[in-house]
Amino acid sequence: MSQSDTEPVHAEYGRITQTEIDRIRARFGKVYPIEFPFVRHVNRDSIEHVARAIGDANPLWLDPQHAARSRYGRLVAPPALLYAAAWGSWDLRRGQGLPGVHGLHSSDRWLYHRPLLDGDVVHATKTPVRLDEMTGKWTGRAMLQADEIRFYNQRDELVALQVFSAIRGEREAGKKAGKYANVKKAVYTDQEIERIDREIAAEEVRGATPRWWDDVQVGEPMQPLVRGPLTVSDMIAWMMGIGSPHIRSGQHWLAYRRRSPKVAVKDPVTRIPQAVERVHWDPYMAAEIGMPDAYDYGSQRGGWATHFLTNWAGDDGWVAECFPFYRGMNFIGDVTRIRGEVVAKWTGRSGIGYVDVRFESINQRGENIMPGTGTIALPHRGARLPDFPIDCVADRP
């Protein structure tokens, strides 16, 4: 018997129990308002902060004069801002169940119906919809948990719908499995960094040049988006724009720990309780769940996916659906190259022209850590898209 087999289970680490499973399933179908979001007011500040969080320089978000000339007439929020209205809130996970059981963001299915503009106010609700047992190489026993999140503006118009899925796995099982034990830290030469910088600089924002549906061809490649090498600063930038579900200070941190003791894990040297979220910058905490190093936020990758699609769509197009899957891990030092192609084009029952795209996100080890799909509404030549809302699911023939 190995030493790991005889190690006592950390008291702060949770277990998946039938009692907790039943408690979560009893909440299915109930609607819970998000009362403590990171962002409520959509304005130039919150829009800029989110754009900076994902490294997005699209002038539709950042340049008031450019935005004033667009069909919107004012600054538009990047789709990633919606993460700040729910994912980055302090209460999305309240009542989530399985205390102390680690969560890995698994996928997001986003349906976008209308834009958020400078001056709007956003609010969201959560409805638990799924909890299924699964098995995996990393976590041993695990559950796939999903919530449906709906976002509304100040007129209570539906802005977007997100199906937020996460794998909940026991931390001790993940540590023992050692799935990522042989992954080596990425190291680069100066010349390699220069090449990566050139790839990042080659990013293309379609902007005010319309992309006509009539001209798009199936099989057409999309301009790549490169992110990395991933650093702790990237995680800080993400939290500065989107917020954090667990990072709190002073009275807020104390009250959170007293209400939910298993949200904190004690540092092995100092014994200071710290947020479990530090897996994203602390190699020790990452090792506690079987990871060789700290890693990114799944939602952060989701922000990159929407960035990739809006770059291609341009000001006159509309990203109607984005469905990224978070596969594998994006460790500190990794480089991610997102690339895609058009796989279908079709006309909705409303007459709107749509294209379906598929994308992949390949790291320097050749792993596809974020495959996904999207649907983009594009204007017909010489025309413009109709007024919102746009519902590509209901519109599909």
C-alpha positions as CSV (number, residue, x, y, z in Angstrom):
1,M,0.0,0.0,0.0
2,S,1.4,3.4,-1.0
3,Q,1.7,6.3,1.3
4,S,-1.0,8.1,-0.7
5,D,-3.4,5.2,0.1
6,T,-2.9,5.7,3.8
7,E,-3.1,9.5,3.9
8,P,-6.0,10.9,5.9
9,V,-8.6,12.7,4.0
10,H,-8.4,16.5,4.5
11,A,-11.2,17.6,6.7
12,E,-11.9,20.5,4.4
13,Y,-12.3,18.3,1.4
14,G,-15.8,17.2,0.6
15,R,-17.3,13.9,-0.6
16,I,-20.1,13.2,-3.0
17,T,-22.9,11.8,-1.0
18,Q,-26.4,10.7,-1.8
19,T,-27.8,13.2,0.6
20,E,-26.2,16.0,-1.2
21,I,-27.3,14.6,-4.6
22,D,-30.9,14.4,-3.5
23,R,-30.7,18.0,-2.1
24,I,-29.5,19.3,-5.4
25,R,-32.0,17.4,-7.5
26,A,-34.8,18.7,-5.3
27,R,-33.9,22.2,-6.6
28,F,-34.4,21.3,-10.3
29,G,-36.7,23.7,-12.1
30,K,-36.6,26.4,-9.4
31,V,-35.5,29.9,-10.4
32,Y,-33.0,31.7,-8.2
33,P,-32.2,35.4,-8.9
34,I,-28.5,36.4,-8.9
35,E,-28.4,39.1,-6.3
36,F,-24.7,39.8,-6.0
37,P,-23.2,40.1,-9.5
38,F,-19.9,41.7,-10.3
39,V,-21.4,43.9,-13.0
40,R,-24.9,45.3,-13.1
41,H,-24.4,48.5,-15.0
42,V,-23.2,48.3,-18.6
43,N,-21.2,51.5,-19.3
44,R,-17.9,52.5,-20.8
45,D,-16.0,51.4,-17.6
46,S,-17.4,47.9,-17.3
47,I,-17.2,47.3,-21.1
48,E,-13.5,48.4,-21.2
49,H,-12.7,46.3,-18.2
50,V,-14.1,43.1,-19.8
51,A,-12.4,43.8,-23.1
52,R,-9.1,44.2,-21.3
53,A,-9.8,41.0,-19.4
54,I,-9.7,38.9,-22.6
55,G,-7.2,41.0,-24.5
56,D,-9.9,42.1,-27.0
57,A,-9.1,45.4,-28.9
58,N,-12.3,45.4,-31.0
59,P,-13.2,49.1,-31.5
60,L,-16.9,48.3,-31.2
61,W,-16.3,47.9,-27.5
62,L,-13.6,50.5,-27.0
63,D,-13.9,53.4,-29.4
64,P,-17.1,55.6,-28.8
65,Q,-16.7,57.3,-32.2
66,H,-16.4,54.0,-34.0
67,A,-19.4,52.6,-32.1
68,A,-21.5,55.7,-32.8
69,R,-21.1,55.0,-36.6
70,S,-22.3,51.4,-36.2
71,R,-25.9,50.2,-36.3
72,Y,-25.9,50.3,-32.5
73,G,-25.0,54.0,-32.2
74,R,-23.1,53.6,-29.0
75,L,-20.6,51.3,-27.3
76,V,-21.5,47.6,-27.3
77,A,-20.6,45.1,-24.5
78,P,-18.5,42.1,-25.6
79,P,-20.4,38.9,-25.0
80,A,-17.9,38.0,-22.3
81,L,-19.4,40.7,-20.1
82,L,-22.3,38.3,-19.3
83,Y,-19.8,36.2,-17.3
84,A,-19.5,39.2,-14.9
85,A,-23.3,39.2,-14.3
86,A,-23.4,35.6,-13.1
87,W,-20.1,33.5,-13.2
88,G,-18.2,36.3,-11.3
89,S,-21.1,36.9,-8.8
90,W,-20.9,36.0,-5.2
91,D,-24.1,33.9,-5.1
92,L,-24.3,31.9,-8.3
93,R,-22.9,28.9,-6.4
94,R,-25.0,29.4,-3.3
95,G,-27.1,26.3,-2.9
96,Q,-24.9,24.5,-5.5
97,G,-24.4,21.6,-3.1
98,L,-21.4,19.2,-2.8
99,P,-19.5,21.4,-0.4
100,G,-15.7,20.9,-0.7
101,V,-16.0,18.9,-3.9
102,H,-13.9,20.5,-6.6
103,G,-15.5,21.9,-9.8
104,L,-14.0,22.0,-13.3
105,H,-15.9,24.1,-15.8
106,S,-16.9,21.7,-18.6
107,S,-18.8,23.7,-21.2
108,D,-20.9,26.7,-21.9
109,R,-23.7,26.8,-24.4
110,W,-24.5,30.5,-25.1
111,L,-27.5,31.7,-27.1
112,Y,-27.4,35.4,-27.7
113,H,-30.7,37.2,-28.5
114,R,-29.9,40.9,-28.2
115,P,-27.0,43.2,-27.4
116,L,-26.2,45.0,-24.2
117,L,-25.3,48.6,-24.9
118,D,-23.8,51.5,-22.9
119,G,-26.4,52.6,-20.4
120,D,-28.1,49.2,-20.0
121,V,-28.6,47.3,-16.7
122,V,-28.2,43.5,-16.7
123,H,-29.5,41.0,-14.2
124,A,-29.6,37.2,-14.3
125,T,-31.4,34.1,-12.8
126,K,-30.2,30.6,-12.3
127,T,-32.2,27.3,-12.6
128,P,-30.5,24.0,-11.7
129,V,-31.3,21.5,-14.5
130,R,-28.9,18.6,-14.4
131,L,-26.8,16.4,-12.1
132,D,-25.6,13.1,-13.6
133,E,-23.1,10.6,-12.3
134,M,-20.1,10.1,-14.6
135,T,-16.7,8.5,-14.4
136,G,-13.4,10.0,-15.5
137,K,-9.7,9.3,-15.5
138,W,-8.9,12.4,-13.3
139,T,-11.6,12.5,-10.6
140,G,-12.7,8.9,-10.0
141,R,-16.3,9.4,-8.9
142,A,-17.7,12.6,-10.4
143,M,-20.9,14.4,-11.3
144,L,-21.8,16.5,-14.3
145,Q,-23.8,19.4,-13.0
146,A,-25.6,22.0,-15.1
147,D,-27.5,25.3,-14.5
148,E,-29.5,27.3,-17.0
149,I,-28.7,31.0,-16.6
150,R,-30.9,33.7,-18.2
151,F,-29.8,37.3,-18.6
152,Y,-32.2,40.2,-18.9
153,N,-31.8,43.9,-19.5
154,Q,-33.6,46.7,-17.5
155,R,-36.7,46.2,-19.6
156,D,-36.8,42.5,-18.6
157,E,-36.1,41.5,-22.2
158,L,-34.2,38.3,-22.6
159,V,-30.6,39.1,-23.6
160,A,-29.0,35.7,-23.5
161,L,-29.3,32.1,-22.2
162,Q,-26.3,30.1,-20.9
163,V,-26.2,26.4,-20.0
164,F,-23.3,26.3,-17.6
165,S,-21.9,22.8,-17.1
166,A,-19.2,21.7,-14.6
167,I,-17.6,18.4,-13.5
168,R,-17.7,18.1,-9.8
169,G,-15.0,15.6,-8.6
170,E,-13.5,14.7,-5.2
171,R,-10.1,16.4,-4.8
172,E,-8.4,13.4,-3.2
173,A,-9.4,11.1,-6.0
174,G,-8.0,13.6,-8.5
175,K,-4.7,13.8,-6.7
176,K,-4.3,10.0,-6.6
177,A,-5.2,9.5,-10.3
178,G,-2.3,11.6,-11.5
179,K,-3.7,12.0,-15.0
180,Y,-1.5,15.0,-15.7
181,A,1.6,13.9,-13.8
182,N,3.8,13.7,-16.8
183,V,3.0,17.2,-18.3
184,K,6.1,19.3,-18.4
185,K,6.2,23.0,-17.8
186,A,6.4,25.0,-21.1
187,V,9.8,26.7,-21.7
188,Y,10.5,28.9,-24.6
189,T,13.5,30.5,-26.3
190,D,13.5,34.3,-27.1
191,Q,13.0,33.5,-30.7
192,E,9.9,31.3,-29.9
193,I,8.4,34.2,-27.9
194,E,9.0,36.6,-30.7
195,R,7.2,34.2,-33.1
196,I,4.3,33.9,-30.7
197,D,4.2,37.7,-30.4
198,R,4.0,38.0,-34.2
199,E,1.1,35.5,-34.2
200,I,-0.8,37.5,-31.6
201,A,-0.2,40.8,-33.5
202,A,-1.6,39.2,-36.7
203,E,-5.1,39.0,-35.1
204,E,-7.7,40.5,-37.5
205,V,-10.8,42.3,-36.3
206,R,-13.4,42.5,-39.1
207,G,-14.8,45.7,-37.7
208,A,-16.9,48.0,-39.9
209,T,-16.2,46.1,-43.1
210,P,-19.4,44.0,-43.6
211,R,-19.1,40.3,-44.1
212,W,-21.9,39.4,-46.4
213,W,-23.6,36.1,-46.0
214,D,-23.8,35.8,-49.8
215,D,-20.0,35.7,-50.1
216,V,-19.2,33.2,-47.4
217,Q,-18.2,29.8,-48.6
218,V,-18.4,26.5,-46.8
219,G,-14.9,25.4,-45.9
220,E,-13.7,29.0,-45.6
221,P,-11.0,29.3,-42.9
222,M,-11.4,31.9,-40.1
223,Q,-8.6,34.2,-38.9
224,P,-6.8,32.6,-36.0
225,L,-6.7,34.0,-32.5
226,V,-3.6,33.3,-30.3
227,R,-3.4,33.6,-26.6
228,G,-0.4,32.9,-24.3
229,P,1.9,31.9,-22.9
230,L,-0.5,31.8,-20.1
231,T,0.6,33.7,-17.0
232,V,-0.8,34.5,-13.5
233,S,-1.3,38.0,-14.8
234,D,-3.8,36.7,-17.3
235,M,-5.8,35.3,-14.4
236,I,-5.6,38.6,-12.6
237,A,-6.8,40.4,-15.7
238,W,-9.7,38.0,-16.0
239,M,-10.8,38.7,-12.4
240,M,-10.3,42.4,-12.8
241,G,-12.9,42.4,-15.6
242,I,-15.3,39.6,-14.6
243,G,-15.0,39.3,-10.9
244,S,-14.4,36.3,-8.8
245,P,-16.8,33.9,-7.1
246,H,-14.5,33.2,-4.1
247,I,-11.9,36.0,-3.7
248,R,-13.0,38.1,-0.8
249,S,-11.4,40.2,1.9
250,G,-11.8,41.2,5.6
251,Q,-15.4,40.8,6.9
252,H,-16.6,39.4,3.6
253,W,-14.0,36.6,3.6
254,L,-14.7,35.8,7.3
255,A,-18.4,35.7,6.8
256,Y,-18.0,33.5,3.7
257,R,-15.8,31.0,5.5
258,R,-18.2,30.8,8.5
259,R,-21.1,30.2,6.2
260,S,-19.3,27.7,3.9
261,P,-16.2,26.4,5.8
262,K,-15.1,24.2,2.9
263,V,-14.6,27.1,0.5
264,A,-11.2,27.6,2.2
265,V,-8.2,25.3,2.4
266,K,-5.4,25.9,4.9
267,D,-1.9,26.6,3.6
268,P,0.3,23.7,4.5
269,V,3.0,26.0,6.0
270,T,1.3,29.0,7.4
271,R,-2.1,27.3,8.2
272,I,-3.8,30.4,6.8
273,P,-7.1,29.5,5.2
274,Q,-7.2,30.5,1.6
275,A,-9.8,30.3,-1.2
276,V,-9.9,27.1,-3.2
277,E,-9.8,29.3,-6.3
278,R,-6.1,29.6,-5.8
279,V,-5.7,26.5,-8.0
280,H,-5.4,29.1,-10.8
281,W,-2.1,30.6,-9.5
282,D,-0.8,28.4,-6.7
283,P,1.1,25.2,-7.7
284,Y,0.5,23.7,-4.2
285,M,-3.2,23.9,-4.5
286,A,-3.2,22.7,-8.1
287,A,-1.1,19.7,-6.9
288,E,-3.8,18.9,-4.3
289,I,-6.2,18.0,-7.1
290,G,-3.6,16.2,-9.2
291,M,-2.4,19.0,-11.5
292,P,1.3,19.7,-12.2
293,D,0.8,23.5,-12.2
294,A,-1.8,26.2,-11.9
295,Y,-4.2,26.5,-14.8
296,D,-6.7,28.9,-16.4
297,Y,-10.4,29.5,-15.8
298,G,-12.7,27.6,-18.1
299,S,-14.9,30.7,-18.4
300,Q,-11.8,32.6,-19.5
301,R,-11.4,30.3,-22.4
302,G,-15.1,30.9,-23.1
303,G,-14.4,34.6,-23.3
304,W,-11.7,33.9,-25.8
305,A,-14.1,31.8,-27.9
306,T,-16.6,34.6,-28.1
307,H,-13.7,37.0,-28.9
308,F,-12.7,34.7,-31.8
309,L,-16.2,34.7,-33.2
310,T,-16.9,38.4,-32.9
311,N,-13.6,39.2,-34.6
312,W,-14.8,37.2,-37.6
313,A,-18.4,38.4,-37.6
314,G,-17.6,42.1,-37.7
315,D,-19.8,45.0,-36.6
316,D,-22.7,44.1,-38.9
317,G,-22.8,40.4,-38.0
318,W,-24.3,38.8,-34.9
319,V,-22.9,35.9,-32.9
320,A,-26.1,34.0,-32.1
321,E,-24.6,30.9,-30.5
322,C,-21.3,29.9,-29.1
323,F,-20.8,26.4,-27.7
324,P,-17.2,25.8,-26.4
325,F,-16.2,22.7,-24.6
326,Y,-13.3,22.9,-22.0
327,R,-11.2,19.8,-22.6
328,G,-7.8,19.2,-21.0
329,M,-6.0,21.8,-19.1
330,N,-4.4,25.1,-20.0
331,F,-1.5,25.3,-17.7
332,I,0.7,28.3,-16.8
333,G,3.1,28.8,-19.8
334,D,0.8,27.1,-22.4
335,V,0.0,28.8,-25.7
336,T,-3.4,28.4,-27.3
337,R,-4.1,28.8,-31.0
338,I,-7.8,29.1,-31.8
339,R,-8.7,28.4,-35.5
340,G,-11.9,27.5,-37.3
341,E,-13.8,27.1,-40.5
342,V,-17.3,27.6,-41.9
343,V,-19.1,24.2,-42.0
344,A,-22.5,25.2,-43.2
345,K,-24.6,28.2,-44.3
346,W,-28.4,28.3,-44.2
347,T,-31.4,30.7,-44.3
348,G,-33.7,30.8,-41.3
349,R,-37.5,30.9,-41.5
350,S,-37.3,34.6,-40.9
351,G,-35.1,35.1,-44.0
352,I,-31.9,35.7,-41.9
353,G,-28.7,34.2,-43.3
354,Y,-26.7,32.1,-40.9
355,V,-23.4,30.3,-41.0
356,D,-22.3,27.5,-38.7
357,V,-18.7,27.3,-37.8
358,R,-16.5,24.8,-36.0
359,F,-13.3,25.8,-34.1
360,E,-10.5,24.1,-32.2
361,S,-7.9,25.4,-29.7
362,I,-4.6,23.7,-30.0
363,N,-1.8,24.1,-27.4
364,Q,1.9,23.7,-27.9
365,R,1.6,20.0,-27.1
366,G,-0.9,19.5,-29.9
367,E,-3.9,19.0,-27.6
368,N,-7.3,20.5,-28.5
369,I,-8.2,22.1,-25.2
370,M,-11.3,23.9,-26.4
371,P,-13.3,22.5,-29.4
372,G,-16.5,24.2,-30.1
373,T,-19.1,25.4,-32.5
374,G,-20.9,28.7,-33.3
375,T,-23.7,30.1,-35.3
376,I,-23.4,33.6,-36.7
377,A,-26.1,35.7,-38.4
378,L,-24.7,37.8,-41.3
379,P,-26.4,40.4,-43.4
380,H,-27.3,39.8,-47.0
381,R,-25.4,41.9,-49.5
382,G,-26.6,45.5,-49.4
383,A,-28.9,44.9,-46.5
384,R,-28.6,44.7,-42.7
385,L,-29.8,42.3,-40.1
386,P,-33.3,42.8,-38.8
387,D,-34.0,44.2,-35.4
388,F,-33.4,42.1,-32.4
389,P,-34.2,39.7,-30.9
390,I,-32.5,37.0,-33.0
391,D,-33.2,33.4,-32.0
392,C,-31.1,31.0,-34.2
393,V,-32.6,27.9,-32.6
394,A,-36.2,28.9,-33.2
395,D,-35.3,30.2,-36.7
396,R,-33.6,27.0,-37.9
397,P,-35.8,25.3,-40.5
